[in-house]
Structures are given as structure tokens and as C-alpha cells.
Amino acid sequence: MRFLHTMIRVGDLQRSIDFYTNVLGMKLLRTMDNPEFEYTLAYLGYGSNPEHAELELTWNYGVSSYDMGTAYGHIALGTENIYTFCDSIRAKGAKITREPGPVKGGTTVIAFLEDPDGYRIELIET
């Protein structure tokens, strides 16, 4: 078994692709449009399967927003210097919702940001 991808639904596919590529440095790996069933998929990541897990963005034609519900938690990404990284993504317009610092009750340094659709992303200093 191996982890392949995580899928999230987005309200504006190009806006989300721009965020994940320009702000978080992912690569757009491939897209698939399915007009018959009215959706488009975009796969992004820091590398492609099978070496790396991917993020699948699903855009359903005509849907511009989704209710997050109470079950979604976050996507986690590792970064070497979280303070510098947060400064660089803030300069690109990212919304930092928790500034970098130690996790409560521990020493691991984390931060949180939101993507354009409000999905929370945890940054963990590695």
C-alpha cells in the first residue's frame, strides 16, 4: 500500500492552481477535463506518483464554493525554515492564520495558513 493523493473541491480551479504553484511551490502535474460529467481535475505536488503523494483539485462546473463542514482538519506540509517560508508566502498574499511557533505542549514549530477556498494547511518545520 502507498498514499496516492488527497482530493479537495475548489470553487475556482485556476485561482487554486495559482495558489498551490506560486505560493506553495507545487508543480501542476496534469489536468483532466470531463465535460460529459461537468468536472475538471488538476493534480499538483512536489513530485508525481509513485515517489510522491499528490493533491487533486476537483472543480465541478458551476460550483463556486463549498461548505467545509466539521470533519475536515488540514493538509500538512514540511518546510526547513518555517519563519522564512512564512515571510515569503505572506509576501505572495497568503493568509497566515497561526504564526510560526512551538506547538502547545511541545517543541515542534508549526504555522497554519488558508488556501483561497478556506482549506487549512499546516506547515511543520522539519
Chimera marker file (.cmm) of the C-alpha trace (Angstrom):
<marker_set name="trace">
<marker id="1" x="0.000" y="0.000" z="0.000" r="1" g="1" b="0" radius="0.5"/>
<marker id="2" x="1.042" y="3.577" z="-0.574" r="1" g="1" b="0" radius="0.5"/>
<marker id="3" x="-0.535" y="7.005" z="-0.263" r="1" g="1" b="0" radius="0.5"/>
<marker id="4" x="-1.555" y="8.303" z="-3.716" r="1" g="1" b="0" radius="0.5"/>
<marker id="5" x="-3.406" y="11.587" z="-3.349" r="1" g="1" b="0" radius="0.5"/>
<marker id="6" x="-5.764" y="13.772" z="-1.360" r="1" g="1" b="0" radius="0.5"/>
<marker id="7" x="-8.717" y="15.398" z="-3.131" r="1" g="1" b="0" radius="0.5"/>
<marker id="8" x="-10.339" y="18.721" z="-2.279" r="1" g="1" b="0" radius="0.5"/>
<marker id="9" x="-13.119" y="20.532" z="-4.133" r="1" g="1" b="0" radius="0.5"/>
<marker id="10" x="-12.389" y="24.091" z="-5.211" r="1" g="1" b="0" radius="0.5"/>
<marker id="11" x="-14.555" y="26.972" z="-6.379" r="1" g="1" b="0" radius="0.5"/>
<marker id="12" x="-12.120" y="28.467" z="-8.899" r="1" g="1" b="0" radius="0.5"/>
<marker id="13" x="-9.667" y="25.995" z="-10.390" r="1" g="1" b="0" radius="0.5"/>
<marker id="14" x="-7.182" y="28.488" z="-11.816" r="1" g="1" b="0" radius="0.5"/>
<marker id="15" x="-7.111" y="30.518" z="-8.586" r="1" g="1" b="0" radius="0.5"/>
<marker id="16" x="-6.323" y="27.340" z="-6.640" r="1" g="1" b="0" radius="0.5"/>
<marker id="17" x="-3.687" y="26.178" z="-9.135" r="1" g="1" b="0" radius="0.5"/>
<marker id="18" x="-2.046" y="29.607" z="-8.865" r="1" g="1" b="0" radius="0.5"/>
<marker id="19" x="-2.050" y="29.399" z="-5.055" r="1" g="1" b="0" radius="0.5"/>
<marker id="20" x="-0.562" y="25.913" z="-4.825" r="1" g="1" b="0" radius="0.5"/>
<marker id="21" x="2.061" y="26.566" z="-7.522" r="1" g="1" b="0" radius="0.5"/>
<marker id="22" x="3.003" y="30.212" z="-6.899" r="1" g="1" b="0" radius="0.5"/>
<marker id="23" x="2.612" y="30.364" z="-3.111" r="1" g="1" b="0" radius="0.5"/>
<marker id="24" x="3.457" y="26.819" z="-2.002" r="1" g="1" b="0" radius="0.5"/>
<marker id="25" x="5.814" y="25.879" z="-4.841" r="1" g="1" b="0" radius="0.5"/>
<marker id="26" x="3.981" y="22.789" z="-6.079" r="1" g="1" b="0" radius="0.5"/>
<marker id="27" x="4.056" y="21.767" z="-9.724" r="1" g="1" b="0" radius="0.5"/>
<marker id="28" x="0.974" y="21.289" z="-11.856" r="1" g="1" b="0" radius="0.5"/>
<marker id="29" x="1.437" y="17.643" z="-12.817" r="1" g="1" b="0" radius="0.5"/>
<marker id="30" x="-1.570" y="17.041" z="-15.056" r="1" g="1" b="0" radius="0.5"/>
<marker id="31" x="-5.175" y="18.045" z="-15.688" r="1" g="1" b="0" radius="0.5"/>
<marker id="32" x="-8.194" y="16.084" z="-16.873" r="1" g="1" b="0" radius="0.5"/>
<marker id="33" x="-11.364" y="17.745" z="-18.126" r="1" g="1" b="0" radius="0.5"/>
<marker id="34" x="-14.581" y="15.717" z="-18.243" r="1" g="1" b="0" radius="0.5"/>
<marker id="35" x="-17.275" y="17.867" z="-19.905" r="1" g="1" b="0" radius="0.5"/>
<marker id="36" x="-19.738" y="14.978" z="-20.086" r="1" g="1" b="0" radius="0.5"/>
<marker id="37" x="-19.855" y="14.816" z="-16.282" r="1" g="1" b="0" radius="0.5"/>
<marker id="38" x="-19.072" y="18.535" z="-15.784" r="1" g="1" b="0" radius="0.5"/>
<marker id="39" x="-15.872" y="18.490" z="-13.772" r="1" g="1" b="0" radius="0.5"/>
<marker id="40" x="-12.163" y="19.173" z="-14.190" r="1" g="1" b="0" radius="0.5"/>
<marker id="41" x="-9.334" y="17.666" z="-12.155" r="1" g="1" b="0" radius="0.5"/>
<marker id="42" x="-5.885" y="19.125" z="-11.579" r="1" g="1" b="0" radius="0.5"/>
<marker id="43" x="-3.112" y="17.155" z="-9.883" r="1" g="1" b="0" radius="0.5"/>
<marker id="44" x="-0.343" y="19.047" z="-8.099" r="1" g="1" b="0" radius="0.5"/>
<marker id="45" x="2.612" y="18.122" z="-5.962" r="1" g="1" b="0" radius="0.5"/>
<marker id="46" x="6.319" y="18.334" z="-5.315" r="1" g="1" b="0" radius="0.5"/>
<marker id="47" x="6.786" y="15.271" z="-7.489" r="1" g="1" b="0" radius="0.5"/>
<marker id="48" x="4.477" y="12.722" z="-9.038" r="1" g="1" b="0" radius="0.5"/>
<marker id="49" x="3.334" y="9.231" z="-8.155" r="1" g="1" b="0" radius="0.5"/>
<marker id="50" x="4.677" y="6.784" z="-7.230" r="1" g="1" b="0" radius="0.5"/>
<marker id="51" x="7.501" y="8.648" z="-5.456" r="1" g="1" b="0" radius="0.5"/>
<marker id="52" x="5.298" y="11.433" z="-4.060" r="1" g="1" b="0" radius="0.5"/>
<marker id="53" x="1.703" y="11.831" z="-2.957" r="1" g="1" b="0" radius="0.5"/>
<marker id="54" x="-0.310" y="14.327" z="-4.973" r="1" g="1" b="0" radius="0.5"/>
<marker id="55" x="-3.038" y="16.876" z="-4.285" r="1" g="1" b="0" radius="0.5"/>
<marker id="56" x="-6.097" y="16.504" z="-6.521" r="1" g="1" b="0" radius="0.5"/>
<marker id="57" x="-8.148" y="19.659" z="-7.034" r="1" g="1" b="0" radius="0.5"/>
<marker id="58" x="-11.683" y="18.972" z="-8.276" r="1" g="1" b="0" radius="0.5"/>
<marker id="59" x="-13.688" y="21.750" z="-9.877" r="1" g="1" b="0" radius="0.5"/>
<marker id="60" x="-17.337" y="20.952" z="-10.583" r="1" g="1" b="0" radius="0.5"/>
<marker id="61" x="-18.754" y="23.134" z="-13.342" r="1" g="1" b="0" radius="0.5"/>
<marker id="62" x="-20.823" y="25.995" z="-11.972" r="1" g="1" b="0" radius="0.5"/>
<marker id="63" x="-19.927" y="25.473" z="-8.300" r="1" g="1" b="0" radius="0.5"/>
<marker id="64" x="-18.034" y="28.401" z="-6.781" r="1" g="1" b="0" radius="0.5"/>
<marker id="65" x="-17.919" y="27.443" z="-3.101" r="1" g="1" b="0" radius="0.5"/>
<marker id="66" x="-18.356" y="24.551" z="-0.676" r="1" g="1" b="0" radius="0.5"/>
<marker id="67" x="-19.345" y="24.166" z="2.959" r="1" g="1" b="0" radius="0.5"/>
<marker id="68" x="-16.262" y="22.958" z="4.852" r="1" g="1" b="0" radius="0.5"/>
<marker id="69" x="-18.285" y="21.040" z="7.411" r="1" g="1" b="0" radius="0.5"/>
<marker id="70" x="-16.825" y="19.936" z="10.715" r="1" g="1" b="0" radius="0.5"/>
<marker id="71" x="-14.876" y="16.866" z="9.607" r="1" g="1" b="0" radius="0.5"/>
<marker id="72" x="-12.082" y="18.475" z="7.576" r="1" g="1" b="0" radius="0.5"/>
<marker id="73" x="-8.882" y="19.136" z="9.524" r="1" g="1" b="0" radius="0.5"/>
<marker id="74" x="-5.915" y="20.207" z="7.426" r="1" g="1" b="0" radius="0.5"/>
<marker id="75" x="-3.241" y="19.296" z="4.906" r="1" g="1" b="0" radius="0.5"/>
<marker id="76" x="0.284" y="19.187" z="6.411" r="1" g="1" b="0" radius="0.5"/>
<marker id="77" x="3.473" y="20.219" z="4.609" r="1" g="1" b="0" radius="0.5"/>
<marker id="78" x="7.046" y="20.131" z="5.876" r="1" g="1" b="0" radius="0.5"/>
<marker id="79" x="9.452" y="23.029" z="5.431" r="1" g="1" b="0" radius="0.5"/>
<marker id="80" x="13.015" y="23.557" z="6.599" r="1" g="1" b="0" radius="0.5"/>
<marker id="81" x="12.826" y="27.175" z="7.816" r="1" g="1" b="0" radius="0.5"/>
<marker id="82" x="9.222" y="27.917" z="8.703" r="1" g="1" b="0" radius="0.5"/>
<marker id="83" x="9.825" y="31.574" z="9.667" r="1" g="1" b="0" radius="0.5"/>
<marker id="84" x="11.477" y="32.434" z="6.342" r="1" g="1" b="0" radius="0.5"/>
<marker id="85" x="8.910" y="30.396" z="4.420" r="1" g="1" b="0" radius="0.5"/>
<marker id="86" x="6.005" y="32.164" z="6.140" r="1" g="1" b="0" radius="0.5"/>
<marker id="87" x="7.567" y="35.556" z="5.334" r="1" g="1" b="0" radius="0.5"/>
<marker id="88" x="7.900" y="34.565" z="1.668" r="1" g="1" b="0" radius="0.5"/>
<marker id="89" x="4.352" y="33.241" z="1.292" r="1" g="1" b="0" radius="0.5"/>
<marker id="90" x="2.887" y="36.198" z="3.203" r="1" g="1" b="0" radius="0.5"/>
<marker id="91" x="4.601" y="38.461" z="0.645" r="1" g="1" b="0" radius="0.5"/>
<marker id="92" x="2.742" y="36.489" z="-2.050" r="1" g="1" b="0" radius="0.5"/>
<marker id="93" x="-0.598" y="37.190" z="-0.376" r="1" g="1" b="0" radius="0.5"/>
<marker id="94" x="-1.059" y="34.015" z="1.663" r="1" g="1" b="0" radius="0.5"/>
<marker id="95" x="-3.350" y="34.267" z="4.678" r="1" g="1" b="0" radius="0.5"/>
<marker id="96" x="-1.383" y="33.084" z="7.722" r="1" g="1" b="0" radius="0.5"/>
<marker id="97" x="-3.899" y="32.088" z="10.409" r="1" g="1" b="0" radius="0.5"/>
<marker id="98" x="-1.377" y="30.931" z="13.030" r="1" g="1" b="0" radius="0.5"/>
<marker id="99" x="2.049" y="32.500" z="13.102" r="1" g="1" b="0" radius="0.5"/>
<marker id="100" x="5.049" y="30.148" z="13.382" r="1" g="1" b="0" radius="0.5"/>
<marker id="101" x="5.875" y="28.951" z="16.843" r="1" g="1" b="0" radius="0.5"/>
<marker id="102" x="6.070" y="25.867" z="19.025" r="1" g="1" b="0" radius="0.5"/>
<marker id="103" x="3.011" y="23.643" z="19.186" r="1" g="1" b="0" radius="0.5"/>
<marker id="104" x="1.211" y="23.856" z="22.526" r="1" g="1" b="0" radius="0.5"/>
<marker id="105" x="2.812" y="21.417" z="24.926" r="1" g="1" b="0" radius="0.5"/>
<marker id="106" x="5.744" y="20.602" z="22.643" r="1" g="1" b="0" radius="0.5"/>
<marker id="107" x="8.741" y="21.864" z="20.722" r="1" g="1" b="0" radius="0.5"/>
<marker id="108" x="7.726" y="21.187" z="17.109" r="1" g="1" b="0" radius="0.5"/>
<marker id="109" x="7.404" y="24.517" z="15.288" r="1" g="1" b="0" radius="0.5"/>
<marker id="110" x="4.221" y="24.871" z="13.252" r="1" g="1" b="0" radius="0.5"/>
<marker id="111" x="2.161" y="27.509" z="11.462" r="1" g="1" b="0" radius="0.5"/>
<marker id="112" x="-1.191" y="27.484" z="9.668" r="1" g="1" b="0" radius="0.5"/>
<marker id="113" x="-2.417" y="29.188" z="6.532" r="1" g="1" b="0" radius="0.5"/>
<marker id="114" x="-5.540" y="29.035" z="4.391" r="1" g="1" b="0" radius="0.5"/>
<marker id="115" x="-5.866" y="28.440" z="0.680" r="1" g="1" b="0" radius="0.5"/>
<marker id="116" x="-8.290" y="30.557" z="-1.409" r="1" g="1" b="0" radius="0.5"/>
<marker id="117" x="-11.203" y="28.218" z="-0.599" r="1" g="1" b="0" radius="0.5"/>
<marker id="118" x="-10.530" y="28.279" z="3.150" r="1" g="1" b="0" radius="0.5"/>
<marker id="119" x="-8.802" y="24.904" z="3.435" r="1" g="1" b="0" radius="0.5"/>
<marker id="120" x="-6.355" y="24.933" z="6.347" r="1" g="1" b="0" radius="0.5"/>
<marker id="121" x="-2.753" y="23.977" z="5.663" r="1" g="1" b="0" radius="0.5"/>
<marker id="122" x="-0.362" y="23.192" z="8.486" r="1" g="1" b="0" radius="0.5"/>
<marker id="123" x="3.310" y="23.939" z="7.993" r="1" g="1" b="0" radius="0.5"/>
<marker id="124" x="5.681" y="21.879" z="10.111" r="1" g="1" b="0" radius="0.5"/>
<marker id="125" x="9.353" y="22.765" z="10.447" r="1" g="1" b="0" radius="0.5"/>
<marker id="126" x="11.396" y="19.712" z="9.520" r="1" g="1" b="0" radius="0.5"/>
<link id1="1" id2="2" r="1" g="1" b="0" radius="0.2"/>
<link id1="2" id2="3" r="1" g="1" b="0" radius="0.2"/>
<link id1="3" id2="4" r="1" g="1" b="0" radius="0.2"/>
<link id1="4" id2="5" r="1" g="1" b="0" radius="0.2"/>
<link id1="5" id2="6" r="1" g="1" b="0" radius="0.2"/>
<link id1="6" id2="7" r="1" g="1" b="0" radius="0.2"/>
<link id1="7" id2="8" r="1" g="1" b="0" radius="0.2"/>
<link id1="8" id2="9" r="1" g="1" b="0" radius="0.2"/>
<link id1="9" id2="10" r="1" g="1" b="0" radius="0.2"/>
<link id1="10" id2="11" r="1" g="1" b="0" radius="0.2"/>
<link id1="11" id2="12" r="1" g="1" b="0" radius="0.2"/>
<link id1="12" id2="13" r="1" g="1" b="0" radius="0.2"/>
<link id1="13" id2="14" r="1" g="1" b="0" radius="0.2"/>
<link id1="14" id2="15" r="1" g="1" b="0" radius="0.2"/>
<link id1="15" id2="16" r="1" g="1" b="0" radius="0.2"/>
<link id1="16" id2="17" r="1" g="1" b="0" radius="0.2"/>
<link id1="17" id2="18" r="1" g="1" b="0" radius="0.2"/>
<link id1="18" id2="19" r="1" g="1" b="0" radius="0.2"/>
<link id1="19" id2="20" r="1" g="1" b="0" radius="0.2"/>
<link id1="20" id2="21" r="1" g="1" b="0" radius="0.2"/>
<link id1="21" id2="22" r="1" g="1" b="0" radius="0.2"/>
<link id1="22" id2="23" r="1" g="1" b="0" radius="0.2"/>
<link id1="23" id2="24" r="1" g="1" b="0" radius="0.2"/>
<link id1="24" id2="25" r="1" g="1" b="0" radius="0.2"/>
<link id1="25" id2="26" r="1" g="1" b="0" radius="0.2"/>
<link id1="26" id2="27" r="1" g="1" b="0" radius="0.2"/>
<link id1="27" id2="28" r="1" g="1" b="0" radius="0.2"/>
<link id1="28" id2="29" r="1" g="1" b="0" radius="0.2"/>
<link id1="29" id2="30" r="1" g="1" b="0" radius="0.2"/>
<link id1="30" id2="31" r="1" g="1" b="0" radius="0.2"/>
<link id1="31" id2="32" r="1" g="1" b="0" radius="0.2"/>
<link id1="32" id2="33" r="1" g="1" b="0" radius="0.2"/>
<link id1="33" id2="34" r="1" g="1" b="0" radius="0.2"/>
<link id1="34" id2="35" r="1" g="1" b="0" radius="0.2"/>
<link id1="35" id2="36" r="1" g="1" b="0" radius="0.2"/>
<link id1="36" id2="37" r="1" g="1" b="0" radius="0.2"/>
<link id1="37" id2="38" r="1" g="1" b="0" radius="0.2"/>
<link id1="38" id2="39" r="1" g="1" b="0" radius="0.2"/>
<link id1="39" id2="40" r="1" g="1" b="0" radius="0.2"/>
<link id1="40" id2="41" r="1" g="1" b="0" radius="0.2"/>
<link id1="41" id2="42" r="1" g="1" b="0" radius="0.2"/>
<link id1="42" id2="43" r="1" g="1" b="0" radius="0.2"/>
<link id1="43" id2="44" r="1" g="1" b="0" radius="0.2"/>
<link id1="44" id2="45" r="1" g="1" b="0" radius="0.2"/>
<link id1="45" id2="46" r="1" g="1" b="0" radius="0.2"/>
<link id1="46" id2="47" r="1" g="1" b="0" radius="0.2"/>
<link id1="47" id2="48" r="1" g="1" b="0" radius="0.2"/>
<link id1="48" id2="49" r="1" g="1" b="0" radius="0.2"/>
<link id1="49" id2="50" r="1" g="1" b="0" radius="0.2"/>
<link id1="50" id2="51" r="1" g="1" b="0" radius="0.2"/>
<link id1="51" id2="52" r="1" g="1" b="0" radius="0.2"/>
<link id1="52" id2="53" r="1" g="1" b="0" radius="0.2"/>
<link id1="53" id2="54" r="1" g="1" b="0" radius="0.2"/>
<link id1="54" id2="55" r="1" g="1" b="0" radius="0.2"/>
<link id1="55" id2="56" r="1" g="1" b="0" radius="0.2"/>
<link id1="56" id2="57" r="1" g="1" b="0" radius="0.2"/>
<link id1="57" id2="58" r="1" g="1" b="0" radius="0.2"/>
<link id1="58" id2="59" r="1" g="1" b="0" radius="0.2"/>
<link id1="59" id2="60" r="1" g="1" b="0" radius="0.2"/>
<link id1="60" id2="61" r="1" g="1" b="0" radius="0.2"/>
<link id1="61" id2="62" r="1" g="1" b="0" radius="0.2"/>
<link id1="62" id2="63" r="1" g="1" b="0" radius="0.2"/>
<link id1="63" id2="64" r="1" g="1" b="0" radius="0.2"/>
<link id1="64" id2="65" r="1" g="1" b="0" radius="0.2"/>
<link id1="65" id2="66" r="1" g="1" b="0" radius="0.2"/>
<link id1="66" id2="67" r="1" g="1" b="0" radius="0.2"/>
<link id1="67" id2="68" r="1" g="1" b="0" radius="0.2"/>
<link id1="68" id2="69" r="1" g="1" b="0" radius="0.2"/>
<link id1="69" id2="70" r="1" g="1" b="0" radius="0.2"/>
<link id1="70" id2="71" r="1" g="1" b="0" radius="0.2"/>
<link id1="71" id2="72" r="1" g="1" b="0" radius="0.2"/>
<link id1="72" id2="73" r="1" g="1" b="0" radius="0.2"/>
<link id1="73" id2="74" r="1" g="1" b="0" radius="0.2"/>
<link id1="74" id2="75" r="1" g="1" b="0" radius="0.2"/>
<link id1="75" id2="76" r="1" g="1" b="0" radius="0.2"/>
<link id1="76" id2="77" r="1" g="1" b="0" radius="0.2"/>
<link id1="77" id2="78" r="1" g="1" b="0" radius="0.2"/>
<link id1="78" id2="79" r="1" g="1" b="0" radius="0.2"/>
<link id1="79" id2="80" r="1" g="1" b="0" radius="0.2"/>
<link id1="80" id2="81" r="1" g="1" b="0" radius="0.2"/>
<link id1="81" id2="82" r="1" g="1" b="0" radius="0.2"/>
<link id1="82" id2="83" r="1" g="1" b="0" radius="0.2"/>
<link id1="83" id2="84" r="1" g="1" b="0" radius="0.2"/>
<link id1="84" id2="85" r="1" g="1" b="0" radius="0.2"/>
<link id1="85" id2="86" r="1" g="1" b="0" radius="0.2"/>
<link id1="86" id2="87" r="1" g="1" b="0" radius="0.2"/>
<link id1="87" id2="88" r="1" g="1" b="0" radius="0.2"/>
<link id1="88" id2="89" r="1" g="1" b="0" radius="0.2"/>
<link id1="89" id2="90" r="1" g="1" b="0" radius="0.2"/>
<link id1="90" id2="91" r="1" g="1" b="0" radius="0.2"/>
<link id1="91" id2="92" r="1" g="1" b="0" radius="0.2"/>
<link id1="92" id2="93" r="1" g="1" b="0" radius="0.2"/>
<link id1="93" id2="94" r="1" g="1" b="0" radius="0.2"/>
<link id1="94" id2="95" r="1" g="1" b="0" radius="0.2"/>
<link id1="95" id2="96" r="1" g="1" b="0" radius="0.2"/>
<link id1="96" id2="97" r="1" g="1" b="0" radius="0.2"/>
<link id1="97" id2="98" r="1" g="1" b="0" radius="0.2"/>
<link id1="98" id2="99" r="1" g="1" b="0" radius="0.2"/>
<link id1="99" id2="100" r="1" g="1" b="0" radius="0.2"/>
<link id1="100" id2="101" r="1" g="1" b="0" radius="0.2"/>
<link id1="101" id2="102" r="1" g="1" b="0" radius="0.2"/>
<link id1="102" id2="103" r="1" g="1" b="0" radius="0.2"/>
<link id1="103" id2="104" r="1" g="1" b="0" radius="0.2"/>
<link id1="104" id2="105" r="1" g="1" b="0" radius="0.2"/>
<link id1="105" id2="106" r="1" g="1" b="0" radius="0.2"/>
<link id1="106" id2="107" r="1" g="1" b="0" radius="0.2"/>
<link id1="107" id2="108" r="1" g="1" b="0" radius="0.2"/>
<link id1="108" id2="109" r="1" g="1" b="0" radius="0.2"/>
<link id1="109" id2="110" r="1" g="1" b="0" radius="0.2"/>
<link id1="110" id2="111" r="1" g="1" b="0" radius="0.2"/>
<link id1="111" id2="112" r="1" g="1" b="0" radius="0.2"/>
<link id1="112" id2="113" r="1" g="1" b="0" radius="0.2"/>
<link id1="113" id2="114" r="1" g="1" b="0" radius="0.2"/>
<link id1="114" id2="115" r="1" g="1" b="0" radius="0.2"/>
<link id1="115" id2="116" r="1" g="1" b="0" radius="0.2"/>
<link id1="116" id2="117" r="1" g="1" b="0" radius="0.2"/>
<link id1="117" id2="118" r="1" g="1" b="0" radius="0.2"/>
<link id1="118" id2="119" r="1" g="1" b="0" radius="0.2"/>
<link id1="119" id2="120" r="1" g="1" b="0" radius="0.2"/>
<link id1="120" id2="121" r="1" g="1" b="0" radius="0.2"/>
<link id1="121" id2="122" r="1" g="1" b="0" radius="0.2"/>
<link id1="122" id2="123" r="1" g="1" b="0" radius="0.2"/>
<link id1="123" id2="124" r="1" g="1" b="0" radius="0.2"/>
<link id1="124" id2="125" r="1" g="1" b="0" radius="0.2"/>
<link id1="125" id2="126" r="1" g="1" b="0" radius="0.2"/>
</marker_set>
